[in-house]
Each structure stands twice: as C-alpha cells, then as structure tokens.
Amino acid sequence: MRDSMRRIDRGSLATHVLLSLGALVMIFPFLWQLLTALKTLGEAVHVPTTFFPERWNWDAFHEVFTALPYGDMLRNSVINTVGRTLGQLVFCSLAAYAFARMRFRGKNVLFALFLSVLLVPSSLLILPQYDIIQRLGLLNSTPALFLPGMFSAFGTFMLRQFFLSLPRELEEAARIDGAGSFRIFWSIMLPLIRPALAALAVITAMWSWNDLLWPLVVNTDPAQMPISAGLTSLEGQFETNYPVMMAGSLIASLPMILLYLFLQRHFVQGIAQSGTKG
C-alpha cells in the first residue's frame, strides 16, 4: 500500500511539475512584454539583454497614445471584432441549422462545397474581396474591415455538428404544438448550443482582433486601421521603439485575455463537444 501511495505521489508531483513548466512557457512572453515596456529604449536594445529594468519606467504607456491614434485604432478593433463575431454567430448558425435539420435538394453537395472553402488559403481570397470592397466604395472605412469576415465555413461546420447531436424529438414536439422552422430554431435549438456559440465567439473574436494582412490591404489611413495593423507602423526602418511597441501590444492583448477568461468554461465545453456526432 505504501509503495502504491508513493507511486501516486511521484506521478502527481511529476504531473504538477510538467504543468507548471508549461504554464511558465505560456506566461513568459507576456512577462517579457511587460518588462520590455518598463525599460528605456537603451535597455531594450542593450547587448547582452537585461531581464529586469534598472528603474520601472511607465513612460511607454503614455507615449503609445501620442505616437499613434491609439484610441481610434482600439475603437476600430472593437467594431471589427464585434461585427465579425455577431455576423458569424447569426449567419453560421442559420446555415448550420439548415444543413443539419432541413431537407432540400442538393444539400450534401452544397455542404461539400462549403467545406471545400477550408482547403483554399485565405490569402488567395484577398484579391476578389478587395475588388468587391473597392467597387462598393468602402476602401479606408470601418465596414471594410469586418464585412468579408462575417461568415465562415468553419463556423458553419462546427455549429452543424452541435445541431446534429440534438434529439429530433424536440423538433417533432414543437411542430405538433404549431411552431414553425424559425421559431424552433430561435426558441428551442439555439439556446441548446450555447457552448458552441461561445466557442465560436471566442475563436472569431481572437482571429478578428489579431488579423493583420486584410486591414493593411484594405485600409491605408491610420485613423481607420485596427490596433493590430497600427502597431506595425511603430517599427521603423533604422530604429524601433520597442518599449512603446510592447506597451501598445500589451494594452491591445488585454481585451482578448479578459474575453477568454470570461468564456473559458463555455469555450472548452464547446470545443470538446463539437465533433460528438457527424
């Protein structure tokens, strides 16, 4: 019995050590980001690199708001993220419900075409999307940031898997009571897939907040850029103010960290259950 308990204690200790090391690896970039933001420019570029600053310098957190139209960029990031996230929750849930629950001719072929979009690199879609935005006269505008990203094949597939896992008896009982297809979708089915909706919301929000290539292509006005694209302008040809860049990046990452912490339980549950039934 003692030998068994010792093996369990050793296994538990090894597990905690590995998990602690993994947590340290995950936290270290944020810690380095904060320490760099608190250094002077000389300390940030000093060779050999110093880990801790000689003096806690908070000037970079003030300079980032003067070096960039930071408030406008944060606003653009919020609008871009909210627009894409709400769009995907609405359009992907409607499409997923149709593919999972409705019967119509060519459904399987159409769904296969939807999935084939996942095989196409997103960079290949930039030119046609840019041409559409240009023809609509939306270049250098906030709607240009989120309009192409309001729907995704991944979100449709993920929510479809959840709809397939729900019992059909719920629909049949609702139809007997006189409920239509949209009423069943809105009042019965949609509340039951809240974990999947939360997971899709977190994934879409993080992807939208960190998107860099599309905002750089469609918007050249700094006042219309999100913060992900705006921070790249701090990188100069001959010199880069690393403390200011790290301070701006740290402030920009806080909303996504808070969002994940708020929806963490639903996110993990949604990802775990997204492929339970095909």
C-alpha positions in Angstrom: 0.0 0.0 0.0 2.8 2.4 0.9 4.6 1.6 -2.4 1.4 2.3 -4.3 0.9 5.6 -2.5 4.5 6.6 -3.2 4.0 5.9 -6.9 0.8 8.0 -6.9 2.6 10.9 -5.1 5.5 10.7 -7.5 3.2 10.7 -10.5 1.2 13.6 -9.1 4.4 15.6 -8.4 5.7 14.9 -11.9 2.4 16.0 -13.4 2.3 19.2 -11.4 6.0 20.0 -12.4 5.2 19.5 -16.1 2.1 21.6 -15.9 4.0 24.3 -14.0 6.7 24.3 -16.7 4.0 24.5 -19.4 2.3 27.4 -17.6 5.7 29.2 -17.3 6.3 28.8 -21.0 2.8 30.2 -21.8 3.2 33.2 -19.4 6.8 34.1 -20.2 6.0 36.0 -23.4 3.6 38.3 -21.5 6.0 38.7 -18.7 8.8 39.6 -21.2 6.4 42.0 -22.9 5.7 43.8 -19.7 9.3 44.0 -18.6 10.3 45.4 -22.0 7.6 48.0 -21.8 9.0 49.2 -18.5 12.6 49.6 -19.8 14.1 52.5 -21.6 15.0 52.2 -25.2 18.7 51.8 -24.4 17.9 48.9 -22.0 15.6 47.3 -24.5 18.3 47.1 -27.2 21.3 46.6 -24.9 23.5 43.6 -25.6 23.7 41.4 -23.7 20.0 41.6 -22.9 18.9 42.5 -19.4 15.9 40.8 -18.0 14.7 43.3 -15.4 14.8 47.1 -15.9 17.1 49.2 -13.7 14.2 51.5 -13.0 10.5 51.0 -13.5 9.7 53.3 -16.4 6.0 53.8 -17.2 6.5 56.5 -19.9 6.0 54.0 -22.8 2.3 53.5 -21.8 1.8 57.3 -22.2 3.9 57.6 -25.4 1.9 55.0 -27.3 -1.2 57.2 -27.2 0.8 60.1 -28.7 2.8 58.0 -31.2 -0.5 56.6 -32.7 -4.2 57.5 -32.9 -4.5 54.7 -30.3 -8.0 55.5 -29.2 -9.3 55.4 -32.8 -7.4 52.2 -33.5 -8.9 50.5 -30.4 -12.3 51.6 -31.5 -11.8 50.2 -35.0 -10.6 46.9 -33.5 -13.7 46.7 -31.3 -16.0 47.4 -34.2 -14.2 45.0 -36.4 -14.3 42.2 -33.8 -17.9 42.8 -32.8 -19.1 43.0 -36.4 -17.3 39.8 -37.5 -18.3 37.9 -34.3 -22.0 38.8 -34.5 -22.1 38.2 -38.2 -20.7 34.7 -37.8 -23.0 33.8 -34.9 -26.0 34.9 -37.0 -25.2 33.6 -40.5 -23.3 30.5 -39.5 -26.0 29.4 -37.0 -28.7 29.8 -39.7 -26.7 27.9 -42.3 -25.7 25.2 -39.9 -29.3 24.7 -38.8 -30.4 24.4 -42.4 -27.7 21.8 -43.2 -28.3 19.8 -40.1 -32.1 19.8 -39.8 -33.7 20.8 -43.1 -34.2 18.6 -46.2 -33.7 20.1 -49.6 -32.3 19.0 -52.9 -28.5 19.1 -53.2 -27.9 19.7 -49.5 -24.9 17.3 -49.3 -23.3 18.7 -52.5 -23.7 22.2 -51.3 -22.3 21.4 -47.9 -19.3 19.7 -49.5 -18.7 22.9 -51.4 -18.9 24.9 -48.2 -16.2 22.6 -46.7 -14.0 22.9 -49.7 -13.6 26.6 -48.9 -11.5 25.4 -45.9 -9.0 23.9 -48.3 -8.4 27.3 -50.0 -5.7 29.5 -48.4 -7.2 32.7 -47.1 -4.5 34.8 -48.9 -6.0 33.7 -52.3 -9.3 35.4 -51.4 -7.8 38.8 -50.8 -7.8 40.0 -54.4 -11.5 39.2 -55.1 -12.5 40.5 -51.7 -10.5 43.7 -52.3 -12.2 44.1 -55.7 -15.6 43.8 -54.1 -14.9 46.3 -51.4 -13.4 48.8 -53.9 -16.5 48.5 -56.2 -18.7 49.2 -53.2 -16.6 52.3 -52.4 -15.7 51.1 -48.9 -11.9 51.4 -49.0 -10.4 53.2 -46.0 -13.6 52.7 -44.0 -14.5 50.7 -40.9 -17.1 48.4 -42.6 -14.4 47.2 -45.0 -12.7 45.6 -42.0 -15.4 43.2 -41.0 -17.8 42.7 -44.0 -15.7 39.9 -45.7 -15.3 38.1 -42.3 -19.0 37.9 -41.3 -19.3 34.3 -42.5 -17.0 31.2 -42.3 -17.2 27.6 -43.4 -15.5 26.6 -40.2 -18.2 28.2 -38.1 -21.0 26.5 -40.1 -19.3 23.1 -39.8 -18.8 23.5 -36.1 -22.4 24.6 -35.3 -23.8 21.9 -37.7 -22.1 19.2 -35.5 -23.9 20.5 -32.5 -27.3 20.7 -34.2 -26.8 17.1 -35.3 -26.3 16.0 -31.7 -29.7 17.3 -30.6 -32.6 14.8 -30.5 -35.1 15.1 -33.2 -37.9 14.6 -30.7 -37.6 18.2 -29.6 -38.4 19.4 -33.1 -41.2 17.0 -33.6 -42.8 18.0 -30.3 -42.5 21.7 -31.2 -44.1 21.1 -34.6 -47.0 19.3 -33.0 -47.5 22.5 -30.9 -47.6 24.5 -34.1 -44.1 26.1 -34.1 -42.6 26.9 -37.4 -39.0 26.3 -38.5 -37.7 29.7 -37.4 -39.4 29.5 -34.1 -37.9 26.1 -33.4 -34.5 27.4 -34.4 -34.7 30.5 -32.3 -36.5 29.4 -29.2 -35.5 25.7 -28.9 -32.4 24.7 -30.8 -30.3 27.9 -30.5 -30.4 28.0 -26.6 -29.2 24.4 -26.5 -26.0 25.1 -28.4 -24.8 28.0 -26.2 -21.4 26.3 -25.5 -20.8 26.0 -29.3 -21.8 29.7 -29.8 -19.5 30.8 -27.0 -16.6 28.8 -28.5 -17.2 30.2 -32.0 -17.5 33.7 -30.5 -14.1 33.4 -28.8 -12.4 31.9 -31.8 -13.8 34.5 -34.1 -13.1 37.4 -31.8 -9.4 36.4 -31.3 -8.9 35.9 -35.0 -10.6 39.2 -35.8 -8.7 41.1 -33.1 -5.3 39.7 -34.3 -6.0 40.0 -38.1 -3.2 41.9 -39.8 -3.0 41.2 -43.5 -6.5 42.2 -44.5 -6.6 45.6 -42.6 -3.2 46.5 -44.1 -4.6 45.8 -47.6 -8.0 47.5 -47.4 -7.2 50.5 -45.2 -4.2 52.8 -45.5 -5.5 55.6 -43.3 -4.1 55.2 -39.8 -7.3 56.5 -38.3 -9.2 53.7 -40.0 -6.8 50.9 -39.0 -7.3 48.5 -36.2 -4.7 48.2 -33.5 -3.1 45.1 -35.0 -2.2 47.0 -38.1 -1.4 50.2 -36.4 1.3 48.8 -34.2 3.3 47.7 -37.2 3.8 51.4 -38.0 6.0 51.7 -34.9 8.6 49.5 -36.5 11.0 52.0 -38.2 13.5 51.3 -41.0 16.5 52.2 -38.8 15.2 52.1 -35.3 12.2 50.7 -33.4 11.0 51.9 -30.1 10.5 48.5 -28.5 9.2 49.7 -25.1 6.4 51.7 -26.8 5.6 48.8 -29.1 5.4 46.4 -26.2 3.3 48.7 -24.2 0.8 49.0 -27.1 0.8 45.3 -27.7 0.2 44.6 -24.0 -2.8 47.0 -23.8 -4.2 45.5 -27.1 -4.0 42.0 -25.7 -5.9 42.6 -22.5 -9.4 42.6 -24.0 -8.9 39.2 -25.6 -7.5 37.8 -22.3 -10.5 39.0 -20.4 -12.8 37.7 -23.0 -11.3 34.2 -22.8 -11.3 34.2 -19.0 -15.0 35.2 -19.1 -16.0 32.5 -21.6 -13.4 29.9 -20.8 -15.8 27.2 -19.4 -18.1 27.5 -22.4 -15.2 27.6 -24.8 -13.7 24.4 -23.5 -17.1 22.7 -23.4 -17.9 23.8 -27.0 -14.6 22.6 -28.4 -14.9 19.2 -26.6 -18.3 18.6 -27.9 -18.1 20.0 -31.4 -17.3 16.6 -33.0 -19.5 14.3 -31.0 -21.8 13.4 -33.9 -21.4 13.6 -37.7 
